[in-house]
Amino acid sequence: MVGTLAAEKRRHKRLALLNEIMVMFSGRMDKRPTRLLDISSGGLFIDCMLPPPVGTIVDLKFNLQGYEQPIEAQGQVRFKQDGLGMGVQFTRIDPDVQAYIESLLAHIEKAG
């Protein structure tokens, strides 16, 4: 079943971004640079004209402002809409990175 973008269905707060992200579809050697539109501690949304099917495992590499090194993670496509993009839930991410994302969200909410 295809997921939903409805805000009330989301479990995690989101941080809107416009960062470049490298996506590699597991089992395929092609890498696709695209844009990371938002991120939460549970996953992210990626701009992608023709996203892979829901359930596809993707390898991710991206940067976050203030984090010293490139972030590498793995996720699973949970939502897709052709011409819009895909929602990816993290299945593997360093706990320090996840904590950093949570601190960013808390800081923005406090400042908000």
N, C-alpha and C positions, 0 to 999 in steps of 0.2 A: 504494500500500500504506500502511496506517495504521501510524504509528510506535509505539514502546513506551515505557512509563514505567520499565521495569526499570532499576534503578540501575547494573547492570553494563554496560548499553548506552550510558550517558552518557559523553560525551567531556570534559565540563567540570564542575568542582566547582560546587555550587549554594549560594545563600544564601537561606534561607527569609525571606519578607517578608509583609506584609499591607498593601500600599500600594494606593491608588486608581490606576487607569490608564485612559486614554481610548483606545479602539480604534476606528479608522475602517476599514471594509472598502473596499479600493480598488475604484473604479468605482461605489461607492454613497455617497450623501451622509450616511447615518445614522452618528452617533457613539454609541458605547455606553460609558458609564462602568461599570467593573467593578473587580475586585480582582486585583492582581498577587500571586501566591502565592510564586513563587521566581524567581531570576534567576541567570544565569551569564554568562561573557564571550561565550558563543555564542548565548544566547537566554533565553527566560523561559517561565513557565507562568502562564496566565491563567484565573481562575475564570469560567466562561461556561456557562450552562445549555444553550444551543443553538449550539455553535460552528460556524463555516462549514466547508466541505469542506477536506480536506487539499489543499494546493497554493495555497490562497487567499492573496493578498498583503494584508497589513494594515499600516496606518500607526498608529504608537504614540506616545503622549505621556504621560510620567510623571515623577515626582520621586523622587530618592534622597536619603536623609538625608546631609547633608554636601556634596552637590553643589549649587552655587549657583543653577543655572538649571534649568528644566524640560528634560527630555531628549526629543528627537524622534528616532525611528528607524523603520525599515521592516523587516518580517519576512515569513516565509512559514510558514503553518500546516503543521507536520510530523506532529502527532498530535492527535487529537480523540476525546473521549468525551462523548456527550450527557449532561448532568446533572453533569458533572465539570469539563470545561474543555478547553483546548487548549495544546499545546506549540508555541511559535513560535521559529523559528530566525532570528536577525538576518541580513538581507541588506544593510542599510545602517545603520551606526551610526558616530558620530564616534569616531575612534581614541582621543581623550582620555577619552571616556566608557567605552570598553572597558577602557582602562588603569585607570580609577578602580574599575570593577567588580572587576577582577583584584586590585587592592590591598585592597579590602574583603574579598574571599575569603581572601587571604593573611593579613590581620590576624586574622580570625576563626579561621582554622586554627591560627595561632601561639598565640592566646589559649586555644584549645580544650582 
